[in-house]
């Protein structure tokens, strides 16, 4: 058992952190299992939505340090490959898309600054 005041405080903090991490890890497991459940053919959009949610949860857990980044990345890759197998041969699964960055011209900015 901890003897000093600071050691006792660290024990309390680690218990709080453990509970928070358990909760996050459990939520991630639930979302991943929902995404992996057998999908009926007409519910393909539901499956891709569930996969998107699971990937988001994995990213957040890795960002918080609950999961290692490589662990989250591996799980995401496996989810996407499983989704790709469910999709018809001609279609690609709807992955999470990000908006392209706006192209800014530095030339126009410097020209305005000069005058």
Protein Blocks (a to p, Z undefined) as FASTA:
>chain_A
ZZbfmlmmmmmmmmmmmmmmmmmmmmmmmmmmmmmpccdfklmmmmmmmmmmmmmmmmmm
mmnomacfklmmmmmmmmmmmmmmmpcfkbccddddddddddddfklmmmmmnZZ
